[in-house]
Structure formats: structure tokens, C-alpha cells
């Protein structure tokens, strides 16, 4: 059974930084596409960034140049480093794993950016 556990969220001032982590188990991590999504109150869940098994990345336009997704296959962990956080980045951030037709989600970690 796939399990994704996020950590690293919290309250930060605008302009600050955070690093989110997602530890995966029960999955062939090295061949799995990993991603981060977020859901703000009253809004739909939206893509933040993804990273393939080969390290190719994709970002939402709203976070390009401020967020970096990376992965450590030896630790079965994916990271999301964020800089210059804005109040509009406030959301529940979810880790996502995709392989073939299988998709798994973590429970989410809250990021709150104070203005």
C-alpha cells in the first residue's frame, strides 16, 4: 500500500522560505512521477510542480522562479523548496505519486503566509 507523508509546513512571513518534504513508502519510488499540489480555501486543488523519474520538472506559472521541486531516490523523498513566499501561496499542500494508472495522495501539510 502506497503511503505518502508530508512535513515542513507552517506559518511564515511574506518573503520567507519553507521546504516541504514527502516521504514515500510502498511504491517503486525511482520510477514514479512525484508532484506537489495545493488547495486554497474555496478553490480547487491545483498543480504546483512535478518531477519525473529522470528529473524533468514542470511548474505552475505562479511559482516559476520561486519554487524548486527535487527528489532523493535513495531516501524515497521528494522536496519542494519555496522562496519569496506570498500570501496567495497559502494553501494545504499535497504530495502526489503517479505510476501508470495508479495515483496516490498524502494527507497534506498546511502552509500559511502572513502579509
N, C-alpha and C positions, 0 to 999 in steps of 0.2 A: 504494500500500500504506500502510495506516494505521500510524503509529509513535507510541507514547506513551513518553516518557522522564521518569521521576520523579526528584526530587532533594530534598535537605533533611532527610532522616532523620538519626538519630544517637542518642547516649546523652544523656539529660537527667535531672536530679534531679526527684523528685516535686514538683509545684507549679510546675514550669518551663513554658516555651513552646517551640514549634517552628513553623516554617512550611514546609510541603511544597509543591513546585511540580511541575507536569506539563506538559511541552511537547509539543504535538501537531503532527503533520505528516501529509500525505496524506489529510486529511479537511476537509470544509467545516465548520470549527470553529464558526462563528457559528450554525449551525442544528443543532448536535449537543448532545445531553444529555450532560453530563460528570458523573462521580462519583468518589468515593473509597470503597474497600472495604478491609477489613483481615482478616488471618488470623493468629490467635494459635496457638502450638504446640498441636497436638491438637484444634483447633477448626475449624469450617467457616468459609469466607470469609463475611464479613458486611458489610452496608451501613453506611457511616459517614455519608455525605452525598451529595446530588445537587444539580445546578443545571441548569435548563433554559436554552434559548437566550434566553428572555425574562427570565431572572434569578430565577425562582422556585426556592426552596430547600426541601430536605427533609432532616431529620436523624434519626439513630437516637436513641432516648430517652437512651441512656447518654452522649451527647456534647452534648446540647442545653445551650446556655448556656456551653459551654466551647470549642466548635469553630465556626469560620466558614468556609464554602466561598465562593469568589468566582472570577470569570473575567475575563480581559482578552482580548477578541476580537481586538484589534489585534496581540496577541503570541501568539495561539493557545495560551494558557496558562491552566490552572486551578490554583487555590491552595487549601490547607487550612491555616488558621491555628488553632493549638491553644493553649489556655491551661489552667493548673491541671491539668497532666498527672498521671495516676495510674498506678501500676504496672500496673493492669489494661488500660491503653491500649497496653501493649507488644504489638507485632504487626508483621507485614510489611504495609505499606500499598500498595495497588494503585490506580492510576488506571484509569478505565473510560470508554469513549466509546460512546454508543448513537445510532444514527440508522436509523430504520425497523427492519428485522430484522437489521441489522449491529451487531455488538458487537466491541470491541477492548479489549485489556488491555495495561498496561505490565508491566515486569519486576518492579516492586515496590521499595520503599525501606524499610529496617528502622528502626523506632522502638523504642527501649528506654528505659523509665522506671525509674530506680533509686529504691528506697524509702529 
